[in-house]
């Protein structure tokens, strides 16, 4: 993220992720956050001058009820990305290659994340 305060507002406020700890990032005191992520691996978010420069999906969360999660995030103000090459339903969900469904969203810097379900 280009601004850790803006990152905290998004990841904690909109996504509802719980911060496990904060730490310095490079020369920025309190410039990173480690977030709990579904009881498994943690997500490290840190301030960086290269934030938002990749077009790749940075992380994907696998969920049981994609519609429910998309509804919750939409209600929290998260916008879902729609790509021209895919057909999306009104919520922004599309069929995933190999089966299942997927929805993409971006943080304020344009870093892309996905939520997927097998059904």
Backbone bond lengths (Angstrom), bond angles and torsions (degrees), N, CA, C in turn:
res aa  C-N    CA-C-N  psi(-1)  N-CA   C-N-CA  omega(-1)  CA-C   N-CA-C  phi
1 X - - - 1.439 - - 1.520 109.16 -
2 X 1.302 115.32 145.89 1.455 119.16 178.30 1.523 111.73 -77.91
3 X 1.340 117.21 -18.25 1.468 121.93 -179.40 1.518 108.57 -145.08
4 X 1.326 117.39 115.16 1.459 121.03 -174.37 1.531 111.58 -65.15
5 X 1.319 118.81 -33.55 1.468 120.29 178.34 1.524 110.29 -64.00
6 X 1.313 116.81 -41.00 1.469 120.84 177.61 1.530 110.25 -67.72
7 X 1.326 116.46 -36.17 1.461 120.58 176.75 1.519 110.98 -63.31
8 X 1.332 116.83 -45.48 1.461 121.18 179.41 1.525 110.14 -60.10
9 X 1.324 117.55 -43.24 1.465 120.93 179.06 1.523 111.04 -60.02
10 X 1.324 117.56 -39.09 1.465 121.11 -179.06 1.528 112.03 -76.71
11 X 1.316 116.76 -55.15 1.468 120.50 -173.39 1.527 112.65 -68.00
12 X 1.319 116.76 -37.38 1.461 119.62 178.82 1.525 111.73 -89.50
13 X 1.331 116.47 -45.23 1.457 120.72 -176.40 1.510 114.55 -73.40
14 X 1.323 117.37 -47.61 1.467 120.32 -176.91 1.523 113.18 -90.47
15 X 1.331 116.87 -44.81 1.468 119.48 -178.60 1.523 112.28 -83.07
16 X 1.313 117.12 -20.76 1.459 120.54 179.23 1.515 114.25 74.52
17 X 1.343 117.55 22.16 1.459 120.17 178.63 1.529 109.78 -74.64
18 X 1.315 115.93 146.82 1.466 122.06 -179.22 1.526 108.81 -97.80
19 X 1.331 115.74 125.16 1.459 121.04 178.64 1.520 109.76 -74.80
20 X 1.333 116.32 125.54 1.461 121.50 176.16 1.523 111.28 -83.58
21 X 1.337 115.66 -36.34 1.459 120.57 177.62 1.524 109.68 -168.74
22 X 1.317 114.98 162.40 1.455 121.46 172.71 1.519 107.81 -119.79
23 X 1.321 115.29 157.63 1.458 120.66 -177.13 1.525 108.65 -156.02
24 X 1.327 116.51 168.61 1.462 118.41 174.69 1.530 110.85 -71.00
25 X 1.313 115.44 155.92 1.466 121.78 175.02 1.515 106.96 -133.31
26 X 1.310 115.94 115.40 1.473 122.07 -173.69 1.523 107.69 54.53
27 X 1.309 118.16 -117.56 1.465 121.79 -178.68 1.516 111.79 -103.99
28 X 1.332 117.33 19.43 1.458 121.66 -176.96 1.529 108.94 -107.17
29 X 1.334 117.23 107.86 1.466 118.33 177.10 1.523 109.34 -61.42
30 X 1.311 117.84 138.39 1.462 122.39 178.00 1.537 111.31 59.00
31 X 1.343 117.19 31.42 1.463 121.82 -173.95 1.510 115.66 -91.32
32 X 1.349 118.16 6.11 1.461 118.84 177.60 1.514 109.90 -140.99
33 X 1.324 115.21 159.14 1.457 122.24 175.14 1.523 108.11 -134.71
34 X 1.323 115.35 141.47 1.454 122.25 171.59 1.521 105.87 -106.86
35 X 1.333 116.56 123.36 1.456 121.96 -176.89 1.522 111.22 -110.01
36 X 1.323 115.11 140.49 1.458 120.75 171.76 1.524 107.31 -64.54
37 X 1.311 115.84 143.85 1.455 119.25 -176.62 1.519 110.02 -141.50
38 X 1.321 116.19 81.32 1.458 121.25 175.08 1.510 115.09 68.20
39 X 1.303 119.12 24.61 1.444 121.62 177.35 1.517 113.86 79.80
40 X 1.310 117.53 -1.36 1.459 121.37 -179.99 1.513 110.26 -112.90
41 X 1.310 116.93 -133.35 1.458 120.23 -179.54 1.528 111.06 -58.97
42 X 1.317 115.51 150.95 1.458 121.21 179.31 1.529 110.09 -94.46
43 X 1.323 115.93 159.04 1.463 122.98 177.50 1.522 107.56 -105.80
44 X 1.337 116.67 123.02 1.456 121.80 178.55 1.518 108.37 -99.23
45 X 1.335 117.35 118.78 1.461 122.94 177.94 1.522 107.25 -114.91
46 X 1.323 116.66 127.95 1.455 119.88 -176.98 1.516 110.43 -142.95
47 X 1.336 114.60 154.70 1.450 120.66 179.79 1.520 109.19 -73.17
48 X 1.335 116.25 134.26 1.462 120.96 -176.98 1.522 110.16 -153.43
49 X 1.323 116.59 145.38 1.461 120.46 177.60 1.530 111.72 -73.79
50 X 1.335 118.13 -13.91 1.467 120.94 179.78 1.528 112.56 -99.44
51 X 1.320 117.40 12.58 1.465 121.35 -178.84 1.523 111.31 -56.40
52 X 1.323 115.41 136.39 1.461 121.36 175.34 1.510 115.67 76.44
53 X 1.319 118.59 14.46 1.462 119.96 -175.94 1.527 113.88 -93.48
54 X 1.319 118.78 -9.24 1.464 119.88 178.84 1.527 110.26 -99.56
55 X 1.307 116.19 145.48 1.463 120.47 177.04 1.525 111.24 -93.98
56 X 1.317 117.40 -5.00 1.465 121.67 -179.08 1.530 110.89 -76.19
57 X 1.319 115.91 156.50 1.457 121.21 172.72 1.527 107.16 -74.17
58 X 1.325 117.14 123.45 1.463 121.29 -174.48 1.518 113.54 -80.95
59 X 1.325 117.32 -33.53 1.465 120.71 -179.78 1.520 108.38 -155.81
60 X 1.325 115.21 151.68 1.462 121.98 178.55 1.514 108.60 -130.99
61 X 1.330 115.42 133.27 1.460 121.15 174.06 1.516 107.83 -104.48
62 X 1.336 117.30 130.89 1.456 122.94 176.48 1.518 107.68 -96.54
63 X 1.327 116.28 127.36 1.462 121.52 -174.55 1.525 109.98 -128.62
64 X 1.325 116.01 160.40 1.460 121.01 177.84 1.521 112.09 -81.20
65 X 1.348 117.31 -38.26 1.461 121.36 -175.94 1.523 109.21 -124.99
66 X 1.321 115.89 89.52 1.458 122.07 -176.73 1.521 111.58 -61.08
67 X 1.334 117.28 -43.19 1.465 120.28 -179.02 1.527 111.35 -59.41
68 X 1.314 117.13 -42.89 1.463 121.62 -179.21 1.527 111.18 -63.43
69 X 1.328 116.66 -45.18 1.465 120.57 -179.28 1.519 110.87 -66.34
70 X 1.328 117.45 -43.23 1.471 120.53 177.88 1.522 109.73 -61.11
71 X 1.326 117.81 -43.05 1.471 120.78 177.81 1.525 111.33 -60.67
72 X 1.335 117.50 -44.27 1.467 121.66 -179.75 1.524 110.85 -63.61
73 X 1.325 116.90 -44.74 1.459 119.80 -179.40 1.525 111.68 -69.43
74 X 1.314 117.59 -37.92 1.462 120.83 176.55 1.527 109.91 -61.24
75 X 1.330 117.09 -43.39 1.466 121.44 178.30 1.529 111.18 -62.79
76 X 1.341 117.09 -28.71 1.461 121.77 179.01 1.528 112.21 -84.44
77 X 1.336 117.15 -0.96 1.456 120.68 177.10 1.507 115.95 98.38
78 X 1.329 117.90 11.80 1.461 121.47 177.64 1.524 108.61 -83.99
79 X 1.331 116.81 130.38 1.466 122.50 177.16 1.518 109.29 -98.20
80 X 1.315 116.00 136.63 1.456 120.57 179.66 1.519 110.28 -96.73
81 X 1.343 114.96 138.78 1.459 123.08 -176.35 1.522 109.51 -81.12
82 X 1.303 115.65 138.17 1.468 121.69 175.49 1.529 107.85 -118.56
83 X 1.329 115.06 123.86 1.452 121.00 -179.42 1.523 109.29 -100.03
84 X 1.333 116.50 138.11 1.466 121.83 -176.40 1.520 113.59 -57.54
85 X 1.320 117.89 -33.34 1.465 120.45 -174.52 1.528 113.31 -77.36
86 X 1.341 118.33 -5.65 1.467 122.11 -179.62 1.518 110.70 -120.78
87 X 1.329 114.86 151.21 1.462 120.00 171.57 1.518 107.66 -90.75
88 X 1.316 116.49 128.00 1.464 122.49 -178.90 1.520 109.54 -114.45
89 X 1.332 116.38 146.91 1.458 119.37 172.61 1.536 107.79 -78.60
90 X 1.315 118.31 176.55 1.472 119.96 -177.49 1.529 114.70 -57.81
91 X 1.329 117.60 -23.13 1.468 120.75 179.45 1.530 112.40 -84.32
92 X 1.335 117.80 -12.65 1.456 121.28 -176.23 1.509 113.52 98.43
93 X 1.324 117.20 11.53 1.463 122.70 -179.58 1.521 109.17 -91.31
94 X 1.334 116.95 141.07 1.457 122.10 179.32 1.530 109.82 -133.13
95 X 1.315 115.35 161.44 1.465 120.36 176.16 1.529 108.99 -67.78
96 X 1.319 115.48 141.48 1.462 121.98 179.41 1.524 109.10 -96.42
97 X 1.311 116.88 142.76 1.461 121.02 175.56 1.524 108.84 -56.90
98 X 1.310 117.83 131.93 1.455 121.89 179.85 1.518 114.21 85.17
99 X 1.339 117.26 3.64 1.465 121.55 179.52 1.514 111.92 107.48
100 X 1.302 115.33 160.85 1.451 121.18 -177.53 1.509 111.55 86.66
101 X 1.326 115.38 -172.04 1.464 120.97 -177.98 1.524 109.93 -138.87
102 X 1.339 115.37 158.81 1.463 121.64 -175.05 1.520 110.14 -146.17
103 X 1.317 116.35 149.66 1.468 123.00 173.00 1.527 107.45 -138.89
104 X 1.330 116.27 138.38 1.461 121.74 -179.60 1.519 110.21 -111.33
105 X 1.334 115.50 148.51 1.458 121.19 171.63 1.515 107.95 -143.82
106 X 1.332 115.90 166.20 1.455 120.73 -179.93 1.521 110.37 -126.17
107 X 1.329 115.09 150.25 1.451 119.73 173.31 1.528 108.31 -81.52
108 X 1.327 119.38 177.70 1.465 120.25 -176.21 1.522 115.46 -59.88
109 X 1.331 118.82 -21.31 1.467 121.40 177.38 1.523 113.04 -89.70
110 X 1.325 117.80 -5.00 1.454 120.76 -178.58 1.508 114.10 92.70
111 X 1.337 118.87 10.32 1.458 121.58 173.04 1.520 107.62 -70.07
112 X 1.327 116.82 131.85 1.466 121.64 -173.94 1.521 111.63 -98.11
113 X 1.345 114.91 136.95 1.456 124.08 177.65 1.525 108.17 -130.52
114 X 1.319 116.34 160.04 1.460 120.44 179.88 1.524 110.22 -132.74
115 X 1.329 113.23 155.56 1.465 122.11 171.43 1.528 104.99 -125.57
116 X 1.334 116.74 129.37 1.458 121.16 -177.00 1.507 111.14 -128.72
117 X 1.334 114.52 153.98 1.477 121.63 173.50 1.521 107.89 -142.68
118 X 1.311 115.65 150.31 1.463 120.09 -179.47 1.527 112.81 -77.25
119 X 1.314 118.28 -13.41 1.475 121.56 178.21 1.496 111.12 -126.67
